[in-house]
Amino acid sequence: MVLALGAAHNAWGWYQHQLAKRPMRTQIVTSGILWGLGDGIAQRLDATVAMEKKVIKDDLCLSSPHRRGEKTKEPEWMNWRRLMTTSLYGAAFIGPVGHRWYERLDLIVTQNLLLRPNTINFIAAKLLADTLLFGPIHLVAFFAFTGLAEGKAVSQVKREVVRDFVPAFLMEGTFWPIVQAANFRFVPVRHQLLFVNACCLFDSIFLSWLKHQADAPWKKWLASSFGDKTATG
């Protein structure tokens, strides 16, 4: 236990040093690792559910004389191309863009809007900008980047962005405003990117899972309920 705590302390110190010395590079590497890890966890969750369904289906096949001998396909343990694509998105977009975004956001709110740090107006202004500007851009970039990286046609990627954007935006709206309110209130600016990157682990799990739900009925219902009538087609 003591050795583990000592190793964690040393790792934290090394990370802090790298963050101070090479902030952009450190955020790019960290984002790539965390987003890849998040997708890997999402894939394992999907595989676990698929395996449970396979066991149930195989049991039904054994109990039915008409379907005896049928075997369902083994679920894929890990799609490495998908994992590398998600990791690349974290490194290519979240790392550099997120790094610049939180620095510029703090400067604009404090120097242009002249809002005092940690006040309600200060936090509200940051939340509003983050939710209405960075959030939608991030979602569109994620679905477009991963779709194109998978070799899909531009027309198909557009359809998937339309299909996935509303469900993702609504569901992320229950998570990120709370996280960011705590981030903007309690975390120093120099550590806000680290905090966001840690939370992005869960965000990448969710987005990877949502993207690969394809045309799930609940996604169609959410999209059609909030204005996208093409989702029911």
PAVEX-205848 format. One line per field, with one value per residue: residue in three letters; chain; y, z, x of N, C-alpha, C in turn. Coordinates in pm, 1 decimal. Atoms other than C-alpha are relative to their C-alpha. Example, Ala and Ser with C-alpha at 12.3 -4.5 7.8 and 13.67 -1.06 7.14 Angstrom:
! residues 2
res = [ala, ser]
chain = [A, A]
n_py = [-119.0, -119.0]
n_pz = [0.0, -6.0]
n_px = [89.0, -82.0]
ca_py = [-450.0, -106.0]
ca_pz = [780.0, 714.0]
ca_px = [1230.0, 1367.0]
c_py = [120.0, 109.0]
c_pz = [0.0, 73.0]
c_px = [90.0, -77.0]
This chain:
! residues 233
res = [met, val, leu, ala, leu, gly, ala, ala, his, asn, ala, trp, gly, trp, tyr, gln, his, gln, leu, ala, lys, arg, pro, met, arg, thr, gln, ile, val, thr, ser, gly, ile, leu, trp, gly, leu, gly, asp, gly, ile, ala, gln, arg, leu, asp, ala, thr, val, ala, met, glu, lys, lys, val, ile, lys, asp, asp, leu, cys, leu, ser, ser, pro, his, arg, arg, gly, glu, lys, thr, lys, glu, pro, glu, trp, met, asn, trp, arg, arg, leu, met, thr, thr, ser, leu, tyr, gly, ala, ala, phe, ile, gly, pro, val, gly, his, arg, trp, tyr, glu, arg, leu, asp, leu, ile, val, thr, gln, asn, leu, leu, leu, arg, pro, asn, thr, ile, asn, phe, ile, ala, ala, lys, leu, leu, ala, asp, thr, leu, leu, phe, gly, pro, ile, his, leu, val, ala, phe, phe, ala, phe, thr, gly, leu, ala, glu, gly, lys, ala, val, ser, gln, val, lys, arg, glu, val, val, arg, asp, phe, val, pro, ala, phe, leu, met, glu, gly, thr, phe, trp, pro, ile, val, gln, ala, ala, asn, phe, arg, phe, val, pro, val, arg, his, gln, leu, leu, phe, val, asn, ala, cys, cys, leu, phe, asp, ser, ile, phe, leu, ser, trp, leu, lys, his, gln, ala, asp, ala, pro, trp, lys, lys, trp, leu, ala, ser, ser, phe, gly, asp, lys, thr, ala, thr, gly]
chain = [A, A, A, A, A, A, A, A, A, A, A, A, A, A, A, A, A, A, A, A, A, A, A, A, A, A, A, A, A, A, A, A, A, A, A, A, A, A, A, A, A, A, A, A, A, A, A, A, A, A, A, A, A, A, A, A, A, A, A, A, A, A, A, A, A, A, A, A, A, A, A, A, A, A, A, A, A, A, A, A, A, A, A, A, A, A, A, A, A, A, A, A, A, A, A, A, A, A, A, A, A, A, A, A, A, A, A, A, A, A, A, A, A, A, A, A, A, A, A, A, A, A, A, A, A, A, A, A, A, A, A, A, A, A, A, A, A, A, A, A, A, A, A, A, A, A, A, A, A, A, A, A, A, A, A, A, A, A, A, A, A, A, A, A, A, A, A, A, A, A, A, A, A, A, A, A, A, A, A, A, A, A, A, A, A, A, A, A, A, A, A, A, A, A, A, A, A, A, A, A, A, A, A, A, A, A, A, A, A, A, A, A, A, A, A, A, A, A, A, A, A, A, A, A, A, A, A, A, A, A, A, A, A]
n_py = [-120.5, -115.0, -7.3, -47.5, -143.1, -67.4, 1.0, -94.3, -134.8, -27.6, -15.1, -129.7, -101.5, 1.8, -56.7, -143.9, -57.1, 2.1, -93.5, -134.9, -16.4, 23.8, 13.0, 47.9, 140.0, 82.3, 14.1, 83.2, 139.5, 40.5, 14.8, 119.7, 118.2, 10.9, 30.2, 139.6, 82.3, -6.7, 82.8, 139.7, 38.3, 6.2, 122.7, 114.7, 0.4, 50.4, 142.5, 72.3, 8.4, 87.3, 137.6, 42.9, 26.5, 119.7, 115.7, 19.7, 47.3, 137.0, 85.9, 14.5, 89.1, 136.6, 47.3, 8.1, 105.6, -57.0, -86.1, 69.0, 1.9, -135.2, -71.1, -142.3, -46.3, -48.0, -145.0, -41.7, -37.7, -138.0, -55.7, -86.2, -116.5, -94.3, -55.2, -92.7, -117.1, -81.8, -53.3, -104.2, -116.4, -65.0, -66.5, -98.2, -107.8, -37.1, -51.3, -137.0, -94.2, -19.3, -78.9, -139.7, -45.4, -37.3, -117.6, -117.6, -24.6, -69.8, -136.2, -77.5, -25.8, -88.6, -124.9, -67.3, -19.0, -59.5, 68.8, 41.0, 146.2, 76.1, -54.3, 71.6, -45.6, 55.7, 142.5, 11.1, -38.6, 110.5, 113.9, -30.3, 11.1, 138.1, 84.0, -38.3, -13.3, 111.5, 128.2, 41.2, 17.3, 125.5, 113.8, 10.6, 41.8, 140.2, 89.4, -15.6, 53.3, 146.1, 56.1, -8.7, 87.1, 136.9, 19.4, -21.0, -109.5, -126.5, -2.9, 85.9, -67.7, -107.0, 61.4, 46.5, -118.5, -43.2, 103.4, 14.8, -125.3, -38.3, 85.8, -23.3, -133.1, 1.1, 85.8, -61.6, -115.9, 38.6, 34.3, -99.2, -125.7, 21.3, 16.8, -125.3, -96.5, 31.6, -28.7, -144.7, -58.2, 49.1, 45.1, -109.2, 3.6, 82.1, 141.2, 27.2, 93.8, 132.9, 41.1, 31.1, 121.3, 113.1, 18.9, 44.1, 146.7, 43.3, -54.2, 82.6, 125.8, -26.0, -32.1, 120.0, 90.8, -57.2, 1.9, 134.9, 49.8, -11.6, -54.5, 50.8, -66.8, -113.0, -113.1, -53.5, -67.9, -125.3, -93.5, -44.1, -77.6, -134.1, -76.7, 66.5, 90.6, 100.6, 112.8, 104.5, 53.9]
n_pz = [0.0, -9.1, 127.3, 100.5, -23.3, 38.7, 146.3, 47.9, -29.5, 95.9, 132.5, -0.3, 7.7, 135.9, 88.7, -25.3, 62.2, 144.5, 30.2, -8.0, 98.8, 135.3, -22.1, 117.2, 26.3, -110.1, 14.9, 117.5, -37.3, -102.3, 62.7, 82.6, -86.9, -71.2, 93.7, 40.5, -114.0, -10.7, 103.8, -34.6, -103.7, 64.4, 79.3, -90.4, -48.9, 111.0, 18.8, -113.3, 26.3, 116.0, -43.0, -77.3, 96.8, 75.2, -86.0, -4.7, 131.3, 17.1, -84.3, 69.7, 114.6, -49.6, -49.7, 111.0, 95.5, 134.1, 7.7, -64.7, 81.4, 41.7, -89.7, 29.0, 20.9, -117.9, 3.3, 18.2, -128.0, 9.7, 133.3, -20.4, 88.6, -65.8, -116.3, 45.9, 55.6, -112.0, -64.6, 88.5, -15.3, -125.2, 15.0, 108.7, -19.5, -139.6, -61.0, 39.0, -0.4, -138.9, -65.4, 38.1, -35.7, -140.8, -23.5, 60.0, -69.7, -125.2, 33.2, 47.5, -109.5, -101.0, 53.6, 89.5, -69.8, -129.8, -107.5, -107.9, -12.6, -100.1, -24.3, 73.0, 140.0, 58.4, 26.6, 95.9, 132.3, 49.3, 27.4, 119.4, 115.7, 14.9, 39.5, 128.7, 104.5, 7.8, -3.5, 132.8, 91.5, -39.4, 40.7, 146.2, 36.4, -36.5, 89.7, 135.2, 2.6, -11.6, 117.3, 114.6, -27.2, 24.0, 143.9, 45.0, 94.4, -63.3, -12.8, -112.7, -121.8, -26.4, -55.7, -135.5, -85.9, -25.4, -82.5, -133.2, -68.1, -99.7, -119.1, -73.1, -61.3, -111.8, -108.2, -57.6, -75.4, -139.1, -62.5, 9.0, -74.9, -141.5, -5.4, 31.2, -107.6, -103.0, 57.8, 5.3, -134.6, -98.8, 55.9, 58.7, 146.7, 48.9, -16.4, 52.4, 110.3, -57.6, -54.4, 113.5, 61.9, -83.1, 22.8, 138.6, 0.8, -3.1, 119.3, 115.1, -14.6, 41.8, 142.0, 77.2, -12.1, 71.3, 144.2, 53.8, -19.0, 132.6, 1.9, -114.4, -9.8, -93.4, 65.7, 94.2, -77.6, -50.8, 111.2, 56.0, -101.6, -12.0, 122.6, 116.8, 48.8, 88.7, -79.2, -4.4, 131.7]
n_px = [83.4, -90.3, -71.6, 94.6, 19.9, -123.7, -6.3, 100.9, -51.0, -107.8, 61.9, 66.6, -103.7, -54.7, 102.1, 4.3, -120.1, 20.9, 107.9, -55.4, -107.0, 52.5, 144.9, 73.1, -35.7, 50.2, 144.9, 25.5, -27.7, 96.8, 131.7, -2.2, 2.7, 127.0, 108.1, -17.2, 39.5, 146.0, 59.9, -25.7, 96.9, 131.7, 5.1, 11.8, 138.2, 81.2, -28.6, 59.3, 144.3, 18.0, -25.0, 116.1, 106.9, -37.8, 24.6, 145.2, 44.2, -48.7, 83.7, 127.8, -23.5, -13.3, 129.8, 95.3, -39.2, -14.4, -117.7, -110.4, -121.4, -33.8, -90.4, -10.7, -136.6, -70.6, -20.4, -138.7, -59.8, -45.4, -19.9, -116.4, 8.7, 91.3, -68.3, -103.7, 68.5, 47.0, -119.1, -52.7, 87.6, -36.9, -129.4, -0.9, 98.3, 23.7, -122.1, -37.4, 112.6, 39.3, -105.0, 18.6, 134.1, 13.2, -84.2, 63.3, 126.9, -29.0, -43.7, 115.1, 94.0, -59.8, -54.2, 94.7, 127.1, -34.2, 71.3, -89.4, -5.9, 75.5, 133.5, 104.9, -2.9, -122.1, 23.4, 110.3, -49.0, -82.4, 88.7, 78.6, -88.9, -44.9, 113.2, 58.1, -102.2, -93.8, 71.9, 46.1, -113.8, -64.9, 82.3, -3.8, -135.8, -18.8, 72.7, -53.8, -136.2, -0.6, 67.2, -91.0, -114.6, 44.6, 11.5, 137.1, 20.6, 38.0, 146.2, 36.2, -44.8, 96.8, 121.6, -28.5, -11.4, 138.3, 63.4, -58.9, -29.2, 101.2, -7.4, -124.7, 2.4, 94.2, -47.8, -119.6, 45.9, 26.3, -128.0, -106.0, 17.8, -33.5, -146.0, -67.1, 25.3, -99.9, -131.1, -21.8, 7.2, -96.1, -127.7, -80.9, -3.4, -111.2, 34.2, 133.0, -9.9, -19.9, 129.8, 86.7, -50.0, 40.9, 143.6, 15.4, -4.0, 139.4, 64.4, -36.7, 74.7, 137.8, 10.9, -33.1, 115.2, 114.0, -24.9, 11.3, 135.9, 62.2, 136.0, 76.6, 130.9, 0.9, -64.3, 97.8, 104.2, -54.5, -23.1, 128.3, 71.6, -57.0, -5.4, -57.7, 102.9, -59.4, -46.9, 100.7, 12.6]
ca_py = [0.0, 240.0, 153.0, 212.8, 552.4, 642.8, 542.3, 742.9, 1046.0, 1019.8, 976.6, 1281.7, 1485.8, 1376.1, 1463.6, 1805.7, 1869.8, 1767.8, 1976.3, 2284.2, 2224.0, 2092.2, 2166.5, 2110.3, 1786.6, 1654.4, 1723.4, 1559.5, 1241.0, 1231.4, 1281.9, 1010.0, 760.3, 838.1, 835.1, 506.3, 359.8, 480.1, 314.5, -6.9, -12.6, 62.4, -228.1, -465.9, -359.9, -419.9, -759.2, -860.9, -779.2, -954.0, -1264.5, -1279.5, -1255.3, -1524.9, -1763.3, -1709.7, -1759.7, -2074.2, -2216.2, -2149.5, -2324.5, -2630.8, -2645.4, -2613.5, -2924.8, -2703.1, -2491.5, -2752.6, -2732.1, -2361.5, -2148.1, -1769.5, -1576.4, -1514.4, -1144.0, -961.2, -921.9, -594.9, -389.2, -241.6, -16.1, 141.3, 185.6, 348.7, 578.5, 697.6, 740.2, 941.8, 1167.3, 1234.2, 1320.1, 1514.2, 1714.7, 1702.8, 1755.5, 2063.2, 2219.7, 2161.5, 2306.0, 2629.1, 2646.8, 2653.6, 2899.8, 3139.1, 3098.4, 3207.7, 3508.5, 3619.7, 3586.8, 3763.6, 4026.3, 4096.1, 4043.9, 4162.6, 3901.5, 3825.0, 3462.6, 3218.1, 3442.3, 3309.9, 3522.7, 3401.8, 3034.6, 3086.4, 3262.5, 2979.2, 2714.3, 2885.4, 2912.1, 2558.2, 2407.3, 2603.3, 2641.9, 2379.4, 2101.7, 2095.0, 2140.3, 1852.0, 1619.7, 1696.6, 1658.9, 1323.3, 1164.5, 1308.6, 1216.1, 859.9, 801.5, 920.6, 730.8, 412.6, 465.1, 567.2, 792.1, 1159.4, 1120.9, 834.7, 1029.8, 1323.3, 1094.0, 949.3, 1294.6, 1395.1, 1067.8, 1080.6, 1450.8, 1517.3, 1205.0, 1271.9, 1643.7, 1580.8, 1297.2, 1477.6, 1775.9, 1577.5, 1520.3, 1796.5, 2108.5, 1959.5, 1855.5, 2189.0, 2391.6, 2211.7, 2249.6, 2624.8, 2684.2, 2468.5, 2368.9, 2614.6, 2706.3, 2528.0, 2200.9, 2234.5, 2047.4, 1756.0, 1745.8, 1753.8, 1484.9, 1257.2, 1312.2, 1256.3, 894.3, 851.8, 1075.9, 862.0, 547.0, 700.8, 842.2, 522.7, 320.1, 561.2, 581.9, 204.0, 168.3, 245.6, 292.5, 188.0, 263.7, 488.6, 705.7, 742.1, 835.9, 1098.9, 1252.2, 1263.0, 1402.1, 1701.9, 1805.1, 1555.8, 1398.9, 1213.2, 988.1, 798.2, 724.1]
ca_pz = [0.0, 95.9, -222.3, -431.7, -270.9, -321.8, -689.1, -736.6, -571.8, -795.7, -1105.7, -1009.6, -957.5, -1293.7, -1463.1, -1299.8, -1420.8, -1778.4, -1767.0, -1665.1, -1910.2, -2213.7, -2157.1, -2513.7, -2568.9, -2227.0, -2290.1, -2633.4, -2495.2, -2191.4, -2401.7, -2645.7, -2365.7, -2175.9, -2482.0, -2599.1, -2251.6, -2243.9, -2576.2, -2461.2, -2151.5, -2364.1, -2594.7, -2301.6, -2164.4, -2507.5, -2533.0, -2186.1, -2274.9, -2612.4, -2445.1, -2200.9, -2492.1, -2678.1, -2382.1, -2358.1, -2733.9, -2734.9, -2448.1, -2646.8, -2949.3, -2741.6, -2597.1, -2936.8, -3162.6, -3472.3, -3384.0, -3217.6, -3339.8, -3425.5, -3279.6, -3250.9, -3347.9, -3077.4, -2980.6, -3078.1, -2781.4, -2901.1, -3219.9, -3224.5, -3521.1, -3340.2, -3026.1, -3218.3, -3400.6, -3073.0, -2917.6, -3220.4, -3185.0, -2823.5, -2921.0, -3239.8, -3121.6, -2747.5, -2646.2, -2852.0, -2891.0, -2527.2, -2412.8, -2606.4, -2526.7, -2146.8, -2152.4, -2387.4, -2205.4, -1878.2, -2041.8, -2213.8, -1902.5, -1672.6, -1905.3, -2165.2, -1956.6, -1640.3, -1421.8, -1085.1, -1047.2, -855.2, -860.6, -985.0, -1301.3, -1367.4, -1342.7, -1535.6, -1823.6, -1854.0, -1833.8, -2100.7, -2340.2, -2274.1, -2316.0, -2622.2, -2807.9, -2721.9, -2646.9, -2989.7, -3176.2, -2982.7, -3056.8, -3429.0, -3450.5, -3269.2, -3487.2, -3809.5, -3727.6, -3618.9, -3909.2, -4172.2, -4002.8, -4033.9, -4410.5, -4435.7, -4712.9, -4633.6, -4695.8, -4445.6, -4189.2, -4224.7, -4161.0, -3852.9, -3717.1, -3754.3, -3595.9, -3297.6, -3219.5, -3038.2, -2814.2, -2726.4, -2657.8, -2436.3, -2239.7, -2196.5, -2072.4, -1756.5, -1685.6, -1809.6, -1661.4, -1311.6, -1377.5, -1529.2, -1254.1, -1003.0, -1236.9, -1286.1, -916.3, -734.0, -974.5, -1053.9, -1422.3, -1457.1, -1347.7, -1520.2, -1829.1, -1616.4, -1441.3, -1773.4, -1918.3, -1622.5, -1672.1, -2045.9, -1960.2, -1875.4, -2165.6, -2414.2, -2271.7, -2323.1, -2671.0, -2797.5, -2664.9, -2807.0, -3150.6, -3189.2, -3084.2, -3450.5, -3500.3, -3154.1, -3094.4, -2796.4, -3008.9, -3277.3, -3011.8, -2855.5, -3189.9, -3319.9, -2989.4, -3017.4, -3375.5, -3599.3, -3786.9, -4023.5, -3736.0, -3755.2, -4122.9]
ca_px = [0.0, 279.6, 469.6, 158.0, 99.8, 463.7, 448.1, 128.6, 288.2, 595.0, 378.1, 173.9, 488.7, 626.4, 298.1, 289.9, 643.8, 554.4, 236.3, 432.0, 716.4, 525.1, 153.5, 31.3, 221.8, 120.9, -247.5, -232.1, -74.6, -304.5, -616.8, -514.9, -453.4, -773.1, -998.8, -847.3, -891.9, -1251.8, -1331.6, -1165.8, -1386.8, -1694.6, -1608.1, -1565.3, -1904.1, -2060.7, -1888.1, -2008.8, -2369.9, -2334.3, -2190.9, -2481.7, -2726.7, -2532.3, -2552.5, -2929.1, -2974.8, -2757.8, -2962.4, -3281.5, -3131.4, -3046.2, -3397.2, -3566.3, -3565.3, -3594.5, -3292.7, -3072.6, -2715.9, -2733.2, -2459.1, -2454.1, -2145.1, -1887.4, -1878.3, -1560.2, -1324.9, -1171.0, -1191.3, -843.0, -911.2, -1205.0, -994.0, -708.3, -953.5, -1105.2, -761.3, -648.3, -952.8, -859.6, -502.8, -581.1, -883.6, -950.7, -587.5, -493.1, -838.4, -932.7, -600.8, -656.8, -1027.2, -999.0, -710.2, -891.3, -1222.3, -1067.3, -902.2, -1223.2, -1437.1, -1190.0, -1039.0, -1309.6, -1621.9, -1444.0, -1611.3, -1458.5, -1338.1, -1558.8, -1866.3, -2199.2, -2180.1, -1824.5, -1921.3, -2247.5, -2068.8, -1816.4, -2088.7, -2296.2, -2001.5, -1884.1, -2231.5, -2344.2, -2012.5, -1754.4, -2005.3, -2177.0, -1847.1, -1694.2, -1986.9, -1997.8, -1618.9, -1629.4, -1897.5, -1752.4, -1391.4, -1463.9, -1702.8, -1454.6, -1170.3, -1377.6, -1387.9, -1753.0, -1879.1, -1936.2, -2311.7, -2331.8, -2130.3, -2371.1, -2668.0, -2499.4, -2415.3, -2781.4, -2889.9, -2653.2, -2616.8, -2946.8, -2938.8, -2574.4, -2626.7, -2929.2, -2772.4, -2439.7, -2636.9, -2713.7, -2342.8, -2113.1, -2279.2, -2242.7, -1883.4, -1789.9, -1956.8, -1733.6, -1436.7, -1478.3, -1549.8, -1295.8, -1016.1, -733.1, -707.1, -372.0, -537.0, -874.7, -758.3, -640.9, -977.5, -1163.6, -938.1, -1012.8, -1386.4, -1340.2, -1263.3, -1632.1, -1735.3, -1542.6, -1702.9, -2046.9, -1983.4, -1819.0, -2111.5, -2372.0, -2210.4, -2210.0, -2574.7, -2655.1, -3032.2, -3143.7, -3515.3, -3444.2, -3214.6, -3482.5, -3736.6, -3510.0, -3414.0, -3772.7, -3902.3, -3671.6, -3717.8, -3532.9, -3823.4, -3587.2, -3486.2, -3812.4, -3769.1]
c_py = [125.9, 18.3, 55.1, 149.8, 79.4, 9.2, 100.0, 144.1, 38.8, 23.0, 135.4, 113.5, 9.2, 61.8, 151.1, 70.0, 8.8, 101.1, 144.1, 26.5, -10.5, -17.7, -57.3, -147.6, -92.8, -22.2, -88.2, -147.8, -50.5, -24.4, -125.8, -126.8, -18.6, -32.7, -143.3, -95.9, -3.2, -85.8, -148.3, -51.0, -12.9, -128.2, -123.2, -8.9, -55.2, -150.7, -83.8, -18.1, -96.2, -145.9, -54.8, -33.1, -126.9, -125.2, -31.5, -57.8, -143.5, -98.2, -23.9, -94.9, -144.9, -57.3, -14.1, -105.9, 53.9, 81.0, -65.1, -5.6, 137.0, 65.1, 147.4, 40.3, 51.2, 152.1, 33.9, 51.4, 146.1, 38.9, 103.6, 122.3, 106.2, 66.2, 103.2, 127.2, 94.5, 64.9, 114.6, 125.8, 76.0, 79.0, 115.2, 117.1, 44.0, 61.2, 143.8, 101.0, 28.0, 86.1, 149.2, 54.6, 48.4, 116.9, 126.5, 35.5, 77.6, 144.7, 88.0, 38.8, 98.4, 135.0, 75.4, 29.5, 59.1, -60.7, -51.8, -151.6, -52.5, 63.7, -78.8, 38.6, -56.8, -146.2, -17.3, 33.6, -111.4, -121.5, 20.2, -16.7, -144.7, -90.0, 30.0, 13.0, -125.3, -135.1, -45.9, -23.2, -132.6, -121.6, -20.5, -49.5, -147.7, -93.5, 8.4, -64.3, -152.0, -65.7, -1.2, -92.0, -146.8, -28.9, 19.0, 118.2, 124.5, 6.7, -85.5, 64.0, 112.0, -55.9, -42.8, 116.3, 51.0, -96.1, 3.7, 130.0, 31.2, -91.5, 25.6, 133.1, 2.6, -81.1, 56.2, 124.0, -31.7, -23.1, 118.0, 131.0, -13.0, -9.9, 133.3, 108.1, -22.2, 35.5, 149.4, 64.4, -40.0, -33.1, 119.2, -16.7, -93.0, -149.7, -35.8, -99.9, -142.3, -55.0, -41.9, -129.0, -124.5, -30.2, -47.4, -151.2, -54.1, 48.7, -86.2, -136.2, 18.3, 22.4, -121.2, -98.2, 52.9, -9.7, -137.9, -67.7, 6.7, 60.4, -58.5, 76.6, 120.9, 123.4, 65.0, 79.8, 134.6, 103.4, 54.2, 86.6, 142.6, 60.8, -68.5, -105.2, -107.0, -123.1, -112.7, -68.5, -126.2]
c_pz = [0.0, -131.9, -110.1, 13.4, -41.1, -150.8, -59.0, 21.6, -98.6, -140.7, -11.3, -11.7, -139.5, -98.0, 15.6, -66.6, -151.9, -41.7, 1.4, -111.6, -142.8, 7.1, -119.0, -26.5, 107.2, -12.7, -119.6, 34.5, 100.2, -60.3, -85.9, 82.3, 63.5, -93.8, -53.4, 109.6, 14.8, -104.1, 27.7, 105.0, -59.8, -81.3, 88.7, 58.7, -107.3, -16.6, 111.8, -19.9, -115.1, 37.6, 80.7, -92.4, -78.5, 80.8, 5.4, -131.9, -24.8, 82.1, -65.5, -118.8, 43.7, 44.8, -110.4, -100.3, -141.0, -15.6, 63.3, -94.2, -49.8, 104.7, -41.0, -6.4, 130.3, -8.3, -9.1, 131.8, -1.6, -146.4, 11.7, -90.3, 61.4, 118.9, -42.5, -58.9, 110.8, 73.2, -82.5, 7.8, 127.6, -12.3, -99.9, 24.9, 145.9, 63.6, -39.0, 8.2, 143.0, 75.5, -28.9, 50.0, 144.8, 37.2, -50.1, 72.4, 128.7, -26.5, -42.0, 114.6, 101.1, -56.5, -90.9, 69.5, 138.6, 115.4, 103.8, 15.9, 116.8, 40.7, -82.7, -147.9, -74.9, -40.0, -105.6, -141.8, -62.0, -36.6, -129.0, -125.5, -25.5, -51.5, -141.4, -113.6, -10.5, -4.8, -136.6, -99.4, 27.2, -47.9, -151.5, -45.6, 30.3, -99.6, -143.3, -11.8, 2.6, -120.1, -122.0, 18.4, -20.5, -147.7, -55.3, -96.5, 74.2, 21.2, 118.0, 132.4, 37.1, 62.6, 145.1, 97.4, 37.2, 95.2, 144.7, 78.6, 111.4, 121.9, 82.9, 73.6, 122.1, 117.6, 64.2, 81.7, 143.9, 77.6, 3.6, 73.3, 147.9, 17.4, -20.6, 104.7, 113.6, -48.6, 4.4, 139.1, 88.0, -54.1, -57.3, -151.2, -51.5, 10.1, -61.7, -115.6, 49.1, 53.7, -112.1, -68.1, 79.0, -20.8, -142.1, -13.5, -3.5, -124.5, -122.1, 6.1, -52.8, -150.0, -87.7, 2.5, -82.3, -151.1, -58.5, 40.2, -130.0, 12.0, 112.4, 13.1, 92.0, -60.4, -99.4, 74.4, 50.6, -110.6, -54.3, 98.7, 9.4, -136.6, -121.2, -51.2, -93.4, 76.2, 5.5, -133.4, -21.3]
c_px = [87.1, 75.0, -89.9, -23.3, 123.0, 14.0, -98.7, 47.0, 108.7, -55.9, -69.0, 101.5, 60.5, -98.0, -7.7, 118.6, -18.0, -107.0, 50.7, 101.1, -50.8, -151.8, -76.8, 28.0, -56.3, -149.8, -35.2, 18.5, -102.8, -138.1, -6.1, -10.1, -137.6, -116.1, 11.5, -41.9, -151.7, -68.9, 21.8, -97.3, -139.6, -14.0, -14.6, -141.0, -93.8, 17.2, -61.8, -149.3, -27.4, 21.0, -117.0, -117.3, 28.7, -28.6, -148.8, -50.1, 44.8, -81.7, -135.7, 13.4, 8.0, -134.7, -103.3, 44.7, 22.7, 128.4, 123.0, 120.9, 40.9, 92.1, 6.5, 147.0, 60.7, 18.2, 148.1, 55.9, 44.1, 18.8, 111.9, -2.9, -90.5, 69.3, 104.9, -61.3, -45.6, 116.6, 59.7, -85.2, 35.1, 128.6, -5.2, -95.4, -10.2, 124.1, 30.6, -113.8, -45.5, 100.3, -18.8, -133.7, -6.7, 90.1, -67.9, -129.8, 23.5, 42.3, -117.3, -91.6, 58.0, 42.0, -97.2, -132.7, 18.3, -80.0, 99.3, -3.0, -81.8, -132.5, -101.2, 1.8, 121.0, -21.3, -108.6, 45.5, 84.4, -86.0, -77.9, 84.9, 40.1, -112.2, -46.8, 101.7, 87.5, -71.8, -47.7, 113.2, 70.1, -79.1, 3.6, 137.4, 21.4, -67.2, 53.2, 138.2, 0.8, -67.1, 90.9, 120.3, -34.9, -21.8, -139.8, -6.8, -47.2, -151.3, -46.8, 39.5, -96.8, -126.7, 22.8, 15.7, -138.8, -69.7, 47.4, 12.1, -100.1, 2.4, 125.6, -3.3, -92.3, 52.4, 126.7, -36.7, -35.7, 129.8, 97.4, -26.7, 35.4, 151.3, 70.9, -25.7, 99.9, 140.3, 30.7, 2.1, 118.0, 138.9, 76.5, 9.6, 108.6, -29.1, -134.9, 2.6, 20.1, -131.6, -94.9, 43.8, -38.8, -148.3, -27.7, 11.5, -141.9, -74.6, 31.3, -67.7, -141.8, -11.6, 31.9, -116.7, -116.6, 17.9, -25.5, -131.4, -79.8, -139.6, -85.9, -131.7, 0.1, 65.9, -95.5, -106.9, 49.4, 14.9, -131.1, -77.9, 49.3, 32.2, 56.0, -97.1, 56.4, 42.7, -98.6, -17.0, 78.2]
